[in-house]
Amino acid sequence: MNDEKKEIVIIDRGHGSATLNDVAQAAGVSPATVSRCLNAPDVVRPAKRKRVFKAIEELSYVPHGAARALASRRTRMIGAIFPSLDNTLFGGMMEALQGEVAAAGYTLVVASSAYDPAQELKDVRNLISSGIDALTLVGASRELAVYEMIRRKRIPYVLNWISKAEGGHPCAGFDNLEAAARLTRYLLDLGHRRFAMISGHFINNDRAMARFRGVESTLRERGLDLPPERVLERRFGVDEGREAFRLLMSMPEPPSAVICGADPFAYGAIFESLDLGVRIPGDVSVTGFDDMWPASQITPSLTSVQTPRREIGITVAKYLLAKLSGQLIADPRPIETRLVVRDSTGPAKHA
């Protein structure tokens, strides 16, 4: 009989819980086929898979997690640790990652390290103890014990938000240094010569450090420098951006361009400029990084580097799922960023 035409027989067990055998009988397949649908759906023919999942839905069948884990030696959980969940920066990536792994029958388990390497180490240990099958981490700056733990347990992993890392770690992300360098070249071409930067803390944050180096090295190529007093490291936030911008604009020779290592700093700078009576971009140009949704809505709208957050999530998921299925897969290629020019930047006054 054609697979598509087979009927599903629903078994009424009263208030009892449906079993895997009940699902198999209802879908007209073997219990082994039901198990394959749950643990490796791609290997089951679409018609059979459709009948099995319809029977699962009709019977309200809930697989026993521990039994499945013992049978497959997998929990079908993928871990992800982020430095912070306090803003929308990682939301787009997390949503894309969740969608991809859920479609493959996996659950995403998320933790936040609060930019603390010791906390991240604890989170990794807890996730591994919980039996995660794979793991993704932001950036490469962390305790070496984390990598040793992953290696010892032979857990597939990939770093994200960066495109390369020392030590041969697989990465799914973009080149932070080059993205900042491109932004700096754009401002230089507008005639700016006095630069300042508001950045996240460099310690334990290789993304912030790479962006700083991109700015600094590009200025050096044009015979300019970035004095230490014009580089302000702050905890990420709008209020921190306001305070840092106020300090920069109170200098005897204030900068004509302020590069912010993250959009919230730039929002704070724009808000503070209104209180100070400083015109953006008439007196000073301000740029952000990440192009979060308020960037296009704020006044003036913010020139920013658009980071490929959803693409990172999808790339991470595809890489880890391929590794879990035993495929030979090359490390991901760097993903491109885009400079989005808006109203917060313009020619330097002296130009």
C-alpha positions, 0 to 999 in steps of 0.5 A: 500500500502507498505510504501516503494512503495508509490511515492512522488508527487512534488508540483510546487508552482512557487516562493512560499515557500512550506508549511508543508501541501505541504510536507505532501501531497507530501509524502502521510502522514498526517501533524502530521507525518511531524511534528513528523519527524521534532521534534521526528524522532525516533518515525516515521517508517523508511519508512515514515521518508525516504519519508518525508525527501525526500519530504522536500529536493525536495520542499526545505522546511524550517520549521519555527523555532519560530513555531516549538519552540512554538509547541514543547516548544523546540528550538532544540538547545544545548549549549556548553561553552568552556574555549577557542577556540584558539587551537585544544584541544576542536576541536575533542570533539566539532566535535563529539558532533556536529555530534551526536546532528545534527543527532538527529535534534539539532543544537549546539550553542558554546560560549567561556568564555576565562577562565573567570567565569564572562564571562561564567555566561553571556554566560550561561544567554544568551544561556538560554535566547535564549531557549537552550534545554540542556547545557554542560560545561567544568569542575566544577569550576564556579560561583554558580549562573550558577548552580542555573540558570540551576536548576531554568530553569530545563535545562538538563546539563552535565559537561565534561573533568572531571569524578566527581564533588562535588555537584552531578553534572553529568560528562562526562570525565576522572580522571585528577588526576589519569592520572597525577599520572600514568604519574608520576609513569612512570617517577619515575620508570625511576629513576627520582627524581628531578621533575618540572611542567609547568601548566595552572593557577590553579584558575578557572581551576579544571583540572589543579589543579587535574593534579598538585595534581596527580603529587604531591601526587604520589611524596609524596608517594615515599618520594619526594616533589615538591618545589613551585619554581619548579611549574610554572603556565602559560597561555596556549601556546608554548611561555609560555612553552619556557619561563618556561622551560628556567627558570627551566633549569637555576636553580642551580639544574635543574630538570631531569623531567619536567611534562607539564600540556598541550602539548603546554607547552611541545612543547615550552620546546622542542623548547627552549631546542635546543637554550639552548643546553639541550638534551631531553631526555639525560639531561631532560625528558619532558612530555605533556598532551592531546596528540594533533596531533603535539605530534607524529610529533615533534622531539623528539616525545612527551610522553603524556597522550592521552585524550579521546576527541571524546569519551567525545563529543559522551558521552555528546551528548548521555547523553543530548539527552537521558535526552531530550527524557525523558529517565531514564539514569545513569550518565556517567562512567569515560572514560579511558586515555592512556599514550603514551610513545615516545622519549622525556622521558628516564632514569634519568642520575643518574639512 
